[in-house]
Amino acid sequence: MIDAIAGEIADARDVLDVGCGNGAYLTKFVEASGSRRVTGVDLTFEMLLSARSRVGARCQLVRADVSRIPFKPESFDFIFASHVLQFVGDVEGVVAEFARCLRTPGVMIATGQRDDSVRQMLSEIVGPERWREYREVIFRRASRREADARPKDRYQQAFARSGLRVEERAAPFAVTWADIDEWIRIRWMPLIPEGERERADAMIAELGKAGTSRSLTQREPLIVGPRDR
């Protein structure tokens, strides 16, 4: 992923990672060559704690709703949103809010169409019958958090209506079981009712026994929105 946007990172001086999650990309932004200020935003307190453990004091972390980010207009020249837009209902409004904070020249980059390959891999590990149980316990709230299954066109339209030039790019990246385990525990476990978390934890441990040796290469679709005028 980082290699695919290395040019934009190299040119950036004020970086916003909106929906920064556990800080995986924040570490890349602060470690990249050059001098820049980096800010991460996420609504989930647990995610921000995880991000802080990764990046220490090297960047600012802010807890906020992505639909109302607390920054002045034109505060950043690089805005990055990984797996954010599929979790909001008003895509145009959220993209416009991000664009409000983008300078000229500047660029906003977001992940595009949701990729189900991780869940497909998990289904293959446990088999279709067992997978239905996993979906019910761990992932049943997915439909509430993901606006739709094929949103790329909506994202591109939202970028264009916010005054951004629209480009597409694909970024290959590898996913290990450790990545998947962290993703489930931090992103999904807080959504599971307390009474079902012990069962979910046992399921994740079962997946881990079979999935530790597996890795998956994905191609992350990116929507790149330069603002150059």
C-alpha positions as CSV (number, residue, x, y, z in Angstrom):
1,M,0.0,0.0,0.0
2,I,2.6,2.5,1.1
3,D,4.7,1.9,-2.1
4,A,1.7,2.7,-4.2
5,I,1.3,6.2,-2.6
6,A,5.0,6.9,-1.9
7,G,5.2,9.9,-4.2
8,E,2.3,11.6,-2.4
9,I,3.7,10.9,1.0
10,A,7.1,12.3,0.0
11,D,5.5,15.6,-1.0
12,A,3.3,15.9,2.0
13,R,4.0,18.2,4.9
14,D,0.8,18.0,6.9
15,V,-0.8,14.5,6.9
16,L,-4.2,13.5,8.2
17,D,-5.0,9.8,8.6
18,V,-8.8,9.9,9.1
19,G,-10.1,6.6,10.5
20,C,-6.6,5.8,11.5
21,G,-7.6,2.6,13.4
22,N,-4.7,0.9,15.2
23,G,-2.1,3.2,13.7
24,A,-0.6,0.8,11.2
25,Y,-0.4,3.5,8.5
26,L,0.5,6.3,11.0
27,T,3.8,4.5,11.7
28,K,4.6,4.5,8.0
29,F,3.8,8.2,7.6
30,V,6.0,9.3,10.6
31,E,8.8,7.0,9.5
32,A,8.9,8.1,5.8
33,S,11.8,10.2,4.8
34,G,11.3,14.0,5.0
35,S,9.8,16.3,7.5
36,R,6.0,16.3,8.1
37,R,3.4,16.7,10.8
38,V,1.1,13.7,11.1
39,T,-2.4,13.6,12.7
40,G,-4.6,10.5,13.2
41,V,-8.4,10.6,13.8
42,D,-10.6,7.8,14.9
43,L,-13.9,7.5,16.8
44,T,-13.0,4.3,18.7
45,F,-11.1,4.8,21.9
46,E,-9.7,1.3,21.8
47,M,-8.3,2.0,18.3
48,L,-6.6,5.2,19.5
49,L,-5.0,3.4,22.4
50,S,-3.6,0.8,20.0
51,A,-2.4,3.6,17.7
52,R,-0.7,5.4,20.6
53,S,1.1,2.2,21.6
54,R,2.5,2.0,18.0
55,V,3.5,5.6,17.4
56,G,4.2,7.0,20.8
57,A,4.4,10.8,20.8
58,R,5.4,11.1,17.2
59,C,2.0,12.3,16.0
60,Q,-1.2,13.9,17.3
61,L,-4.2,11.6,17.9
62,V,-7.8,13.0,18.0
63,R,-11.0,11.2,18.9
64,A,-13.7,12.5,16.5
65,D,-16.6,11.5,14.2
66,V,-15.4,11.5,10.6
67,S,-18.4,13.5,9.5
68,R,-17.3,16.4,11.7
69,I,-13.5,16.5,12.0
70,P,-12.3,19.3,14.2
71,F,-9.9,21.1,11.9
72,K,-9.8,24.4,10.1
73,P,-10.2,24.6,6.3
74,E,-7.1,23.8,4.3
75,S,-5.2,22.3,7.3
76,F,-3.6,19.4,5.4
77,D,-2.0,18.7,2.1
78,F,-2.4,14.9,2.3
79,I,-5.5,13.2,3.6
80,F,-5.7,9.4,3.8
81,A,-8.8,7.3,4.5
82,S,-8.4,3.6,4.6
83,H,-11.6,1.6,5.0
84,V,-13.6,4.6,6.2
85,L,-16.2,5.4,3.5
86,Q,-17.8,2.0,3.5
87,F,-18.8,2.6,7.1
88,V,-20.7,5.9,6.6
89,G,-24.1,6.5,5.2
90,D,-23.6,10.0,3.8
91,V,-20.6,9.4,1.6
92,E,-20.9,12.8,-0.2
93,G,-21.1,14.7,3.1
94,V,-18.1,12.9,4.6
95,V,-15.9,13.4,1.5
96,A,-16.9,17.0,1.4
97,E,-15.9,17.4,5.0
98,F,-12.5,15.8,4.3
99,A,-12.1,18.0,1.2
100,R,-12.9,21.1,3.3
101,C,-9.6,20.4,5.2
102,L,-7.5,19.8,2.1
103,R,-5.2,22.5,0.7
104,T,-4.5,23.5,-2.9
105,P,-2.3,21.8,-4.0
106,G,-3.1,18.7,-2.1
107,V,-4.4,15.1,-2.5
108,M,-6.9,12.9,-0.8
109,I,-6.6,9.1,-1.1
110,A,-9.3,6.6,0.0
111,T,-9.7,2.9,-0.4
112,G,-12.4,1.9,-2.9
113,Q,-14.6,-1.1,-3.3
114,R,-14.8,-3.4,-0.3
115,D,-12.8,-6.6,-0.8
116,D,-14.3,-9.8,0.7
117,S,-11.2,-12.0,0.2
118,V,-10.3,-12.1,3.9
119,R,-13.7,-13.4,4.9
120,Q,-13.6,-15.8,2.0
121,M,-10.3,-17.1,3.3
122,L,-11.8,-17.5,6.8
123,S,-14.8,-19.4,5.3
124,E,-12.4,-21.8,3.6
125,I,-10.5,-22.4,6.8
126,V,-13.6,-23.5,8.8
127,G,-15.9,-24.7,6.0
128,P,-19.3,-23.3,4.9
129,E,-21.4,-24.8,7.8
130,R,-19.2,-23.5,10.5
131,W,-18.7,-20.2,8.7
132,R,-22.4,-19.4,9.1
133,E,-22.0,-19.6,12.8
134,Y,-18.9,-17.3,12.7
135,R,-20.8,-14.8,10.6
136,E,-23.7,-14.8,13.1
137,V,-21.6,-14.3,16.2
138,I,-18.7,-12.1,14.9
139,F,-19.7,-10.4,11.7
140,R,-23.4,-10.2,11.8
141,R,-23.3,-6.4,12.2
142,A,-21.3,-6.0,9.0
143,S,-24.4,-5.0,7.0
144,R,-25.1,-2.2,9.4
145,R,-21.6,-0.7,9.1
146,E,-21.1,-1.1,5.3
147,A,-23.2,1.2,3.2
148,D,-23.2,-1.2,0.2
149,A,-21.2,-3.9,-1.4
150,R,-20.1,-2.1,-4.6
151,P,-19.6,1.5,-3.7
152,K,-16.7,2.6,-5.9
153,D,-18.8,4.7,-8.3
154,R,-20.4,6.5,-5.4
155,Y,-16.9,7.3,-3.9
156,Q,-15.6,8.6,-7.2
157,Q,-18.7,10.8,-7.7
158,A,-18.3,12.2,-4.2
159,F,-14.7,13.1,-4.9
160,A,-15.6,14.8,-8.1
161,R,-18.4,16.8,-6.5
162,S,-16.0,18.0,-3.9
163,G,-13.8,19.5,-6.6
164,L,-11.2,16.8,-6.7
165,R,-9.7,15.3,-9.9
166,V,-10.4,11.5,-9.8
167,E,-7.8,8.8,-10.5
168,E,-7.7,5.1,-9.8
169,R,-4.8,3.0,-8.5
170,A,-4.3,-0.5,-7.2
171,A,-2.1,-1.3,-4.3
172,P,-1.0,-5.0,-3.6
173,F,-0.4,-6.0,0.0
174,A,-0.1,-9.1,2.0
175,V,-2.3,-10.0,5.0
176,T,-1.1,-12.5,7.7
177,W,-3.1,-14.2,10.4
178,A,-1.7,-11.7,13.0
179,D,-3.2,-8.9,10.9
180,I,-6.6,-10.6,10.7
181,D,-6.6,-11.5,14.4
182,E,-5.9,-7.9,15.3
183,W,-8.5,-6.6,12.9
184,I,-11.2,-8.9,14.4
185,R,-10.4,-8.1,18.0
186,I,-10.1,-4.4,17.6
187,R,-12.7,-3.6,15.0
188,W,-15.3,-6.2,15.6
189,M,-15.0,-7.5,19.1
190,P,-16.3,-4.2,20.7
191,L,-19.5,-4.6,18.6
192,I,-20.3,-8.0,20.0
193,P,-22.6,-8.1,23.1
194,E,-20.8,-8.9,26.3
195,G,-22.7,-12.2,26.7
196,E,-21.4,-13.5,23.4
197,R,-17.7,-12.3,23.6
198,E,-16.4,-15.5,25.3
199,R,-17.9,-17.6,22.5
200,A,-16.5,-15.2,19.9
201,D,-13.0,-15.4,21.6
202,A,-13.1,-19.2,21.4
203,M,-14.0,-19.0,17.7
204,I,-11.1,-16.6,17.0
205,A,-8.7,-19.0,18.8
206,E,-10.1,-21.9,16.7
207,L,-9.5,-19.9,13.6
208,G,-5.9,-19.0,14.7
209,K,-5.0,-22.7,15.0
210,A,-5.8,-23.3,11.4
211,G,-4.9,-19.9,10.0
212,T,-1.5,-19.1,11.5
213,S,0.5,-20.4,8.5
214,R,-1.7,-18.7,5.9
215,S,-1.2,-15.4,4.2
216,L,-3.2,-13.6,1.6
217,T,-2.2,-11.2,-1.1
218,Q,-4.8,-8.6,-1.9
219,R,-5.0,-5.7,-4.4
220,E,-6.4,-2.7,-2.6
221,P,-8.3,-0.4,-5.0
222,L,-7.5,3.3,-4.3
223,I,-9.3,6.4,-5.3
224,V,-6.8,9.3,-5.6
225,G,-8.2,12.8,-5.6
226,P,-5.6,15.6,-6.3
227,R,-6.7,19.2,-5.8
228,D,-4.4,21.2,-8.0
229,R,-6.4,24.3,-8.8
